[in-house]
Amino acid sequence: MPSLLIENVPVPLFDRIQRLALARRRSPADTAMEMLESSFRTVTPTYSEAPPPSEIFLSEEISAPFDIPWPEGEIVVPIKIDHYIPEPHDIPDSE
């Protein structure tokens, strides 16, 4: 079984683990393992559990501002071209 060595444990945390181990009549290592397992159990779901459904996130619709400036110059109205006849200068290599 793999081992884990934790260095520089703050004294208050070490004391809490020691007191909890004494109260449960277990070793400090077993108590630390229980604490690690319980913290991961509440934070990370196991793969066999389905994740809880999340609420649908919908943001408020934001309208475009009405103060967008109009383009300057003449208004160009597009025309529909039914067919295109190329000019001689449009055809490559024609002289």
N, C-alpha and C positions, 0 to 999 in steps of 0.2 A: 504494500500500500504506500502511496506517495506521502511525503512529509512536507510540512510547511513550517518555516521558522519565521516568526515575526519579530523584528528588532525595533527598538526605540518606541515601545508602547508607552503612551503617557501614563503616569502614575495613577491619576484618578480612574482611568479606564481599567487598568490592571487591578486596582483595588475593588472595583465593582465586579469584575469577573471572579475574583477570589471570594468575595462575600456571597455572590450568587452560587458559586460552586459549593461553599460550605453549607448554605441553606438547602441545597438540593442533594447534598451528600454525594457529590460527583467530583471528578478531577477538574482542575481549571481548563485543561485541554478539551475535555468533553463538553464543558460548558461553553467554551469559545466556539467549538464546532456547531453546537446547537444554535448559538446566536448567529453565526454565519449562514447556516442553512435556513433559519427562519427569515433572515433579512432578504436572502435571495428568493425565497418562496413568495414573499409579498411584493417584491419589485419585478421579478422576471417570471412570467408564466412558463410552465413547462411546455414542451412541444405537443404533448397529448391533450392539453387544454386549449380550447378555442379562445382567441382573444375576445374580450368583451366588446359588444357593439358600440361604436362611437356615434355620437350625434352628427348629423349632416351639417357641415359648416357652410352656411350661405352668407355672403356679405351683402350689404345694402347696395342696390344698384345706384350708380352715380351717373347723372345725366351730363352730357357735354355742355360746356358753358356757351351762352348765347352771344358772347362778345368776341367771337372769332372774326378777325377782319376779313373783308372780301378782297379777292385779288384785284389788283389794279390793271387797267387796260381794257381793250375791247373784249366783249363776250364772244367767244368762238363757239358756234353751234356745229357739232359734228354732222357730217353728211354720210349717207350710206353709199358705198361704192359696190355696184353689182359685179363688176369685173374689172380687172386691172390689165392694162396694156402697157408693157414696159417700153420706155423710151430707148433709143439706141445707146445713150450713155449709161443706162442701167444694166445693159448686158455686158458681161466681162469679155474681153478680147474681141470686141467688135470695133472696126475702124473703117 
